């Protein structure tokens, strides 16, 4: 019975056009203005009744390119940065906040009670295990996303970002360590290094298996836990260090393809390089200058993403 009513309405009231959601059953009612209807259809006063058009199915409308681009940017760049940003944000909130300070001290009290006299130097080595695994897998024939040369350049960018961010935050925050030897607790550099290396392992082999990333992050978490067990860092230091490390590597995987697309290796010629001695405030060394010209070359065969 209902289908005959639908068909009757379709025959009775053609011409009502409304935007509808794709693949949905919708009803749209268009109330015509009395004066306009009389002028257009003077002989059909019954057209003053509401007109209804029922769409049983409508093809999906094309998505505008600008909306597609915005969605792609959010997915490829903003979403991967959300988790490390939250970790770093937690660390910043702990600075000078009595409630977070109480949480930090509570964790350290529990650790001191449960692991009295604990000390281990393993955290000096576990932070490098994920990076060693990346190179070891490549040498064993298990290839990641990049060859050893490009992998090393990505590692160099990640390491530079990680060390720069971590050391400057230590200098600015001046947070005391739990064992009181110095004012450079925030964030934990052991932890940031471990998580930066673990993220490289995950990025390189995520298409082969997710277990590579699980293994790498296991060593990173162990490094952060050991820093707390050794009474060298607060919980907030470790969490912020983890965020800085992940953030550094994910930024490196965004920056490196941009450098490949905009800087040509052919520019590294003798006439484009300037090497001069430098002396400043009692320090001396060499200054390296490179004349850079934008290149139109693209990176082939790669779809670079962060995340």
SULUR-V782887 format. One record per helix or strand of 2 or more residues. SS is the DSSP state (A for helix, B for strand). FROM is the first residue (numbers start at 0). LEN is the number of residues. If there is no record, write none. Layout:
ss=SS from=FROM len=LEN
ss=SS from=FROM len=LEN
This chain:
ss=A from=1 len=11
ss=B from=25 len=5
ss=A from=33 len=7
ss=A from=44 len=4
ss=B from=50 len=5
ss=A from=64 len=30
ss=A from=97 len=17
ss=A from=122 len=17
ss=A from=147 len=26
ss=A from=188 len=17
ss=A from=210 len=19
ss=A from=234 len=28
ss=A from=264 len=3
ss=A from=269 len=3
ss=B from=272 len=8
ss=B from=282 len=8
